Amino acid sequence: MSTTGRPADVESTAAAIESADFVRVIARADGDSLAASGVLARALDGRAIPFQVSVAPTIGDRTTRATDGDDLTIVVGASDASTDQVRQLEASDRPASLLACDLVGELADADSDADADTDEGKGDDESERTAGSGSGPEPDPVLALAGAFAAGVEPGAGETEWLLESAIDRGLLARRPGVAVPTDDLADGLAYTTQCRGPWSGDLEVTREILAELGISDSQADAHSDAESTITDDDHRRLGSVVALDVVGDEDVSTRGATAIARLLRPYETSAERFATVGGYADVLEATARHAPGLGVALAMGHDVHESALDAWREHGRRAHAALDGASTGRYDGLFVVGVDDGPVETVARLAAAFRSPEPLVLAIGDGEAAVATIDARPLEGALEAVARDLSLGADYDVGRRRGYVRFDSNDVDDATIISAVRETL
């Protein structure tokens, strides 16, 4: 396992976990952090260490939960907790899922060292029975890759290379043409994915018409359930081409859309018992983290909740695209504002930044909450804290990789105040 770039405190955190009676894991509400919590939870379960996993959407929420009790607490994401019993799994330049793999790797290394010490002085037969017995399961590479994908890192890029190689060597992944959706029903996947924004987004009937025009029937699309399916790489390839042309050719698409759509194309297909692709898996993790966090935790931990997770993902995608369809917009110098009546503001902001905004920064404003998303790398934590402070005394916020979230009292703050605060600080 690669240990490149491990944080300096990973060793001490692993030691604290090994000696803990109970571990709490508190994750940020996004796909990467959810995957990281799943990687860690599976390692704890493999070592029979009691634990609890929850999701908290803001820094204030995570800080409050982390300081409520004396148990060892791993916070996946930023928090203001600073007690000896709270450890933070967060880095501005690395996905949380990779940090979790580092931590699990350190736990495995510690187990191996302990096994080696135990084996000293024993006979060969006895050593063979004990060697490696406490190492526990390795991180699920597909889960970790999906988490990294949700954080904007392509499978195989940078430090994810060893994860991709591991997944391919184990027969868990294979690359193919087409689109990165979670379902084998391609019409269903295209209609509700939040990895792209096209003229058919959110409309299942229209996406089915696209497949029909390409000669791909619903039964062909459901490849894993029909051993006689005739779907081919050429079918996937033609669909990918049509989707890319539709997205780039949309009259509302931004100049960045042509680059952003590349993430949807030529996916890594997963084995039959998983979601159809790594990118689709990431999309479901993102959706459940925000739309159904308890379900998302169960999914990341490896429980059989795939169908329920897909239902939550469909509803999340439907609401996001419907919100964009009916959104009001405004353009300022460097800022594109999207007014959302009812929808997931963070997903709306991300989609708008990638496919609709003529400006580098997007602000999506909903009822009592707002989100920012940016394409270029810029520091957001201090700026989001300032925005929350300017809006009202009770405002709370969160910050992730190129995105942020603010929650406030809608009775005290109007849109103009939010826009002014964001423009002044970001």
Buried (B, 14 or more C-beta within 10 A) or exposed (E): BBEEEBBEEBBEBBEBBBEBEBBBBBBBBBBBBBBBBBBBBBBBBBBEBEBBBBBBBBBBBBBBBBBEEEBBBBBBBBBBBEEEBBBBBBBEEBBBBBBBBBBBBBBBBBBBEEBEEBBEEEEEEEBEEEBEEBBBEBBBBBBBBBBBBBBBBBBBEEBBEBBBBBBBEEEBBEBEBBBBBBBBBBBBBBBBBBBBBBEBBBBBEBBBEBBEEBEBBEBBBBBBEEEEBEBEEEBBBBBBBBBBEBBBEBEEBBEBBBEBBEBBBBBBBBEEEBBBBBBBBBBBBBBBBBBBBEBBBBBBBBEEBBEBBBBBBBBBBBBBBBBBEEBEBEEEEEBBBBBBEEBBBBBBBBBBBBBBBEBBBBBBBBEBBBBBBBBEEEEBBEBBBBBBEBBBEEBBBBBBBBBBBBBBEBEEBEBEBBBBBBBEBB
